[in-house]
Amino acid sequence: MDKIIEALDEAVEHAGGHAALAAACGVVPTAVWNWKKRGSVPPQYCALIESHTNVMRWRLRPNDWWRWWPDLKSRADAPPVPAPEKSVA
């Protein structure tokens, strides 16, 4: 299972269902279903989800979390940030 979908499913479970997570984020339940279908949670909702469910933001956006929340890079439990790709000039 995709890591993002797994994290979102965990958040839904902790929140008490899709409707409860949607309410915590101020969106309609179909939005949560769409995030799952797309395999992507918009960054503006990740901190809300984290505070409501304890599912860390970096689990919801594993491919770019450090760009949205650079302050989290200093946490001891933060996943490693990939090295920047070198561009060919």
ChimeraX attribute file (.defattr): number of C-alpha atoms within 10 A of each C-alpha:
attribute: neighborCount
match mode: 1-to-1
recipient: residues
	/A:1	5
	/A:2	9
	/A:3	13
	/A:4	21
	/A:5	19
	/A:6	15
	/A:7	19
	/A:8	27
	/A:9	17
	/A:10	16
	/A:11	22
	/A:12	20
	/A:13	14
	/A:14	16
	/A:15	19
	/A:16	12
	/A:17	15
	/A:18	20
	/A:19	18
	/A:20	18
	/A:21	24
	/A:22	20
	/A:23	12
	/A:24	17
	/A:25	19
	/A:26	12
	/A:27	14
	/A:28	15
	/A:29	16
	/A:30	12
	/A:31	16
	/A:32	22
	/A:33	15
	/A:34	12
	/A:35	15
	/A:36	18
	/A:37	10
	/A:38	11
	/A:39	16
	/A:40	16
	/A:41	20
	/A:42	9
	/A:43	15
	/A:44	10
	/A:45	16
	/A:46	22
	/A:47	18
	/A:48	17
	/A:49	24
	/A:50	16
	/A:51	12
	/A:52	16
	/A:53	19
	/A:54	14
	/A:55	21
	/A:56	17
	/A:57	23
	/A:58	22
	/A:59	19
	/A:60	27
	/A:61	20
	/A:62	15
	/A:63	12
	/A:64	14
	/A:65	19
	/A:66	19
	/A:67	11
	/A:68	14
	/A:69	13
	/A:70	10
	/A:71	9
	/A:72	16
	/A:73	16
	/A:74	8
	/A:75	8
	/A:76	8
	/A:77	8
	/A:78	13
	/A:79	14
	/A:80	9
	/A:81	13
	/A:82	9
	/A:83	6
	/A:84	6
	/A:85	6
	/A:86	6
	/A:87	5
	/A:88	4
	/A:89	3
